[in-house]
């Protein structure tokens, strides 16, 4: 699962999907149609159109990720270490979906700021959005929400849960003619996913990152008790999905999502907006809203919940500074 989040104030809009995403900015000339050139003159963006464009980008990027996996041409390599010392993997799926996602968005709205995890030299693609808005968006989201392009920032994660993609589990359903779910939410307007009917915060199930499950265990147990069930999982998007009504029988379910170490904003932006579109919250461990402007990192950890007293949960957490190195 991989997320793309589109954040702006006072609006929030997001695409949240089980597909690969990517972004890279590369100057191009002489290969794009006059239709693309006409978009260059438009410095405002209709948010409903941007959501529809994002969904199409997800489909295109996801197909590329799926093709690379099925052809077994991952070309896996390491791009360095995380702050926890784990290897950060990079595959051809990341890079190819990266290029697909970025150019479809930038060719349509060149003035939008797009931030992403992957940057690589690649030829531009003369892809143009069809401007077709899916019926489910037309039915739930009203049009006419024009905002200046400079107020929009797009955060894209080319491929979430890379361990699954590279062999831990097979991330694609058997039918080769199908793709995983494409989930979205628009803050203040609607979503195509719903929360569960109830959540247990007295004895919660807490979902955390597999990569640092040991570090977060003591933090969670201090807050909620030594017998708290802790679910390690990969992919920030998947962990947000675990808080919602299951879309699959094998999907994990949890009451709270906690992350205690540094995390990139492209990992969490989409899930944040999805939760907010359903009345939930994602904050730092201190309860502050996460700022999606400026640098790529969120260093305050995160607490995500829905249909609960989020402020009460924040008060139950240990002091962050005392636990961040555990």
C-alpha positions as CSV (number, residue, x, y, z in Angstrom):
1,X,0.0,0.0,0.0
2,X,1.3,3.4,-0.7
3,X,-0.1,6.8,-0.1
4,X,-0.3,10.1,-1.8
5,X,-1.5,13.1,0.3
6,X,-2.6,16.5,-0.9
7,X,-2.7,19.0,1.9
8,X,-3.7,22.6,2.0
9,X,-5.3,25.0,4.4
10,X,-8.2,25.4,5.2
11,X,-8.9,22.4,3.0
12,X,-7.6,18.8,3.1
13,X,-7.8,16.3,0.3
14,X,-6.1,13.0,-0.2
15,X,-5.7,9.9,-2.2
16,X,-5.0,6.8,-0.2
17,X,-4.4,3.7,-2.1
18,X,-2.8,0.2,-2.3
19,X,-0.7,1.2,-5.3
20,X,2.7,2.5,-6.0
21,X,3.3,6.2,-6.1
22,X,6.1,8.5,-7.2
23,X,7.3,11.9,-8.0
24,X,10.3,13.5,-9.7
25,X,10.6,16.9,-11.3
26,X,12.5,17.0,-14.5
27,X,12.4,19.8,-17.1
28,X,10.9,18.8,-20.4
29,X,10.4,20.6,-23.7
30,X,9.1,20.0,-27.2
31,X,7.3,16.7,-26.5
32,X,4.0,17.7,-24.9
33,X,0.8,18.5,-26.7
34,X,-0.8,21.9,-27.0
35,X,-3.4,20.7,-24.5
36,X,-0.7,20.4,-21.9
37,X,0.6,23.8,-22.8
38,X,-2.9,25.2,-22.2
39,X,-2.9,23.9,-18.6
40,X,0.3,25.9,-18.0
41,X,-1.8,29.1,-18.1
42,X,-4.1,27.9,-15.3
43,X,-2.8,28.8,-11.9
44,X,-5.9,27.7,-10.0
45,X,-6.9,24.1,-9.3
46,X,-10.3,22.6,-8.7
47,X,-9.9,20.2,-5.8
48,X,-12.4,17.7,-7.0
49,X,-10.5,17.5,-10.3
50,X,-7.2,17.1,-8.4
51,X,-8.7,14.2,-6.5
52,X,-9.8,12.5,-9.7
53,X,-6.4,13.2,-11.3
54,X,-4.7,11.6,-8.2
55,X,-6.9,8.5,-8.5
56,X,-5.8,8.1,-12.2
57,X,-2.2,8.6,-11.2
58,X,-2.6,5.8,-8.6
59,X,-3.9,3.4,-11.2
60,X,-1.1,4.2,-13.6
61,X,1.6,3.9,-11.0
62,X,0.1,0.8,-9.5
63,X,0.0,-1.0,-12.8
64,X,3.7,-0.2,-13.2
65,X,4.5,-1.5,-9.7
66,X,2.5,-4.7,-10.4
67,X,4.2,-5.2,-13.8
68,X,7.7,-5.0,-12.3
69,X,6.8,-7.4,-9.5
70,X,5.3,-10.0,-11.9
71,X,8.1,-9.7,-14.4
72,X,10.6,-10.2,-11.5
73,X,12.6,-7.2,-12.6
74,X,12.8,-5.4,-9.3
75,X,16.6,-4.5,-9.5
76,X,16.5,-4.2,-5.7
77,X,19.2,-2.1,-4.0
78,X,19.8,-0.2,-0.8
79,X,19.7,3.6,-0.8
80,X,21.0,3.9,2.7
81,X,20.0,3.4,6.3
82,X,17.0,4.6,8.3
83,X,17.6,6.4,11.7
84,X,16.9,3.0,13.3
85,X,19.7,1.5,11.3
86,X,17.6,-0.6,8.9
87,X,18.3,-0.8,5.2
88,X,16.1,1.4,3.0
89,X,15.4,-0.5,-0.2
90,X,14.9,0.9,-3.6
91,X,13.4,-1.0,-6.6
92,X,12.6,-0.4,-10.2
93,X,9.0,-0.4,-9.1
94,X,9.7,2.6,-7.0
95,X,11.4,4.5,-9.8
96,X,9.0,3.6,-12.6
97,X,5.9,4.4,-10.6
98,X,7.6,7.5,-9.4
99,X,7.9,8.7,-13.0
100,X,4.4,7.8,-13.9
101,X,2.8,9.6,-11.0
102,X,4.9,12.7,-11.2
103,X,4.5,13.5,-14.9
104,X,0.8,12.9,-15.0
105,X,0.3,15.5,-12.2
106,X,2.9,18.0,-13.3
107,X,1.8,17.8,-17.0
108,X,-1.7,18.7,-15.8
109,X,-0.9,21.2,-13.1
110,X,2.7,22.5,-13.6
111,X,2.5,25.0,-10.7
112,X,1.7,22.5,-8.0
113,X,4.4,21.8,-5.5
114,X,5.1,18.0,-5.3
115,X,7.3,16.4,-2.7
116,X,8.3,12.8,-2.8
117,X,10.7,10.2,-1.4
118,X,12.4,9.2,-4.7
119,X,14.5,11.4,-7.0
120,X,16.2,9.9,-10.0
121,X,17.1,11.0,-13.5
122,X,14.4,9.9,-15.9
123,X,13.0,10.9,-19.2
124,X,9.7,12.9,-19.0
125,X,6.5,11.4,-20.2
126,X,4.0,13.2,-22.4
127,X,1.0,11.8,-20.4
128,X,-2.2,13.9,-20.2
129,X,-5.1,13.4,-17.9
130,X,-8.3,12.5,-19.6
131,X,-10.2,14.8,-17.2
132,X,-12.7,12.0,-16.5
133,X,-14.0,12.3,-12.9
134,X,-15.2,8.9,-11.5
135,X,-18.9,8.6,-10.7
136,X,-18.2,7.9,-7.0
137,X,-16.4,11.3,-6.7
138,X,-19.2,13.2,-8.7
139,X,-21.7,11.7,-6.3
140,X,-20.0,12.7,-3.1
141,X,-17.9,15.7,-3.8
142,X,-19.3,19.0,-5.1
143,X,-17.3,21.0,-7.7
144,X,-16.3,24.6,-7.9
145,X,-13.6,24.4,-5.2
146,X,-11.0,26.5,-7.0
147,X,-7.9,27.3,-5.0
148,X,-4.6,28.9,-6.0
149,X,-2.0,26.3,-7.2
150,X,0.6,27.8,-4.9
151,X,-1.4,26.8,-1.8
152,X,-1.3,23.1,-2.7
153,X,1.5,20.7,-1.7
154,X,1.4,17.1,-2.8
155,X,3.2,14.4,-0.8
156,X,3.8,11.2,-2.6
157,X,5.4,7.9,-1.5
158,X,6.3,5.9,-4.6
159,X,6.0,2.5,-2.8
160,X,4.9,1.8,0.7
161,X,5.8,-1.4,2.6
162,X,8.8,-2.3,0.4
163,X,9.5,-5.4,2.5
164,X,6.2,-6.9,1.3
165,X,6.9,-5.9,-2.3
166,X,10.3,-7.4,-2.4
167,X,9.2,-10.8,-1.1
168,X,7.9,-10.8,2.5
169,X,4.4,-11.4,1.1
170,X,2.8,-11.1,-2.3
171,X,1.1,-7.7,-2.3
172,X,-1.1,-8.3,-5.3
173,X,-4.3,-10.3,-5.6
174,X,-4.2,-13.4,-8.0
175,X,-6.4,-12.0,-10.7
176,X,-4.0,-10.2,-13.0
177,X,-6.8,-8.1,-14.4
178,X,-7.5,-6.5,-11.1
179,X,-5.7,-4.0,-8.9
180,X,-5.9,-3.4,-5.2
181,X,-8.3,-0.9,-3.7
182,X,-8.1,2.8,-4.4
183,X,-9.3,4.6,-1.2
184,X,-9.8,8.3,-0.9
185,X,-11.1,10.9,1.5
186,X,-11.8,14.6,1.1
187,X,-11.9,16.5,4.4
188,X,-15.3,18.2,4.9
189,X,-16.8,16.4,1.9
190,X,-16.7,12.6,1.9
191,X,-14.8,9.4,1.5
192,X,-15.2,5.9,0.1
193,X,-14.1,4.2,3.3
194,X,-15.8,4.1,6.7
195,X,-14.8,3.7,10.3
196,X,-15.7,0.7,12.4
197,X,-18.7,0.8,14.7
198,X,-16.7,0.9,17.9
199,X,-13.2,1.1,19.4
200,X,-11.7,-0.1,22.7
201,X,-9.4,2.4,24.3
202,X,-9.5,0.9,27.8
203,X,-7.7,-2.2,26.5
204,X,-6.7,-1.2,23.0
205,X,-5.0,-3.1,20.2
206,X,-2.1,-0.8,19.1
207,X,-0.6,-1.1,15.7
208,X,3.0,0.0,15.2
209,X,5.8,-0.1,12.7
210,X,7.5,-3.5,12.3
211,X,10.9,-1.9,11.9
212,X,10.8,-0.5,15.5
213,X,8.3,-2.7,17.3
214,X,10.8,-3.3,20.1
215,X,11.4,0.4,20.8
216,X,7.7,1.2,20.9
217,X,6.7,-1.7,23.1
218,X,7.7,-0.2,26.5
219,X,6.1,3.1,25.4
220,X,2.8,1.5,24.7
221,X,2.8,-0.7,27.8
222,X,3.4,2.3,30.1
223,X,0.4,4.0,28.5
224,X,-2.0,1.2,28.3
225,X,-0.7,-1.7,30.4
226,X,1.6,-4.6,30.1
227,X,-1.0,-6.9,28.5
228,X,-1.7,-4.5,25.6
229,X,-1.8,-6.3,22.3
230,X,0.8,-4.8,20.0
231,X,0.5,-5.5,16.2
232,X,3.7,-4.9,14.2
233,X,3.1,-4.1,10.5
234,X,4.7,-2.5,7.5
235,X,3.5,0.6,5.7
236,X,2.1,3.7,7.4
237,X,-0.9,3.6,5.0
238,X,-1.7,0.0,6.0
239,X,-1.6,0.9,9.7
240,X,-4.1,3.7,9.2
241,X,-6.3,1.3,7.2
242,X,-6.2,-1.0,10.2
243,X,-8.2,1.6,12.1
244,X,-11.0,1.5,9.7
245,X,-13.8,-0.9,8.7
246,X,-11.9,-3.8,7.1
247,X,-11.9,-4.0,3.3
248,X,-10.4,-7.5,3.4
249,X,-11.0,-10.5,5.6
250,X,-7.2,-10.9,6.3
251,X,-6.7,-7.2,7.2
252,X,-5.4,-6.4,10.6
253,X,-7.6,-4.3,12.8
254,X,-6.4,-2.0,15.6
255,X,-7.8,0.7,17.9
256,X,-4.9,3.0,17.9
257,X,-1.8,3.6,15.7
258,X,1.3,4.9,17.4
259,X,4.7,5.7,16.0
260,X,7.5,6.9,18.3
261,X,10.4,7.6,15.9
262,X,11.2,10.0,13.1
263,X,8.9,9.5,10.1
264,X,8.6,11.1,6.7
265,X,5.6,13.2,5.8
266,X,4.9,11.4,2.5
267,X,4.4,8.3,4.6
268,X,1.6,9.8,6.7
269,X,0.0,12.6,4.8
270,X,-2.7,10.6,3.1
271,X,-3.6,8.6,6.1
272,X,-3.9,11.8,8.1
273,X,-6.3,13.3,5.6
274,X,-8.3,10.0,5.4
275,X,-8.8,10.0,9.1
276,X,-9.8,13.7,9.2
277,X,-12.3,13.1,6.5
278,X,-14.0,10.6,8.8
279,X,-13.7,12.7,12.0
280,X,-10.6,11.0,13.3
281,X,-7.2,12.6,14.2
282,X,-3.5,12.1,13.6
283,X,-1.3,14.3,15.8
284,X,2.2,14.2,17.2
285,X,2.6,12.3,20.5
286,X,2.1,15.6,22.3
287,X,-1.2,16.2,20.5
288,X,0.0,18.9,18.1
289,X,-1.2,18.9,14.5
290,X,1.4,17.8,12.1
291,X,2.7,20.6,9.9
292,X,3.0,19.5,6.2
293,X,4.9,22.6,5.1
294,X,8.7,22.9,5.2
295,X,10.9,19.9,5.7
296,X,10.1,16.3,4.9
297,X,10.4,14.9,8.4
298,X,8.0,14.6,11.3
299,X,10.1,14.2,14.5
300,X,7.3,14.3,17.1
301,X,6.1,10.8,16.6
302,X,2.4,10.3,15.9
303,X,-0.8,9.1,17.5
304,X,-3.8,8.2,15.2
305,X,-7.3,7.4,16.4
306,X,-10.9,7.7,15.3
307,X,-14.2,7.8,17.2
308,X,-12.3,8.2,20.4
309,X,-11.4,11.0,22.9
310,X,-8.0,11.8,21.2
311,X,-7.0,14.3,23.8
312,X,-7.5,11.8,26.6
313,X,-5.3,9.3,24.7
314,X,-2.6,11.9,24.4
315,X,-2.7,12.4,28.2
316,X,-2.1,8.7,28.8
317,X,1.1,8.7,26.8
318,X,4.5,8.9,28.5
319,X,6.6,12.0,27.9
320,X,8.1,11.7,24.4
321,X,11.6,12.9,25.2
322,X,12.1,10.2,27.8
323,X,11.1,7.4,25.4
324,X,12.3,8.4,21.9
325,X,15.7,6.7,22.4
326,X,14.3,3.5,23.9
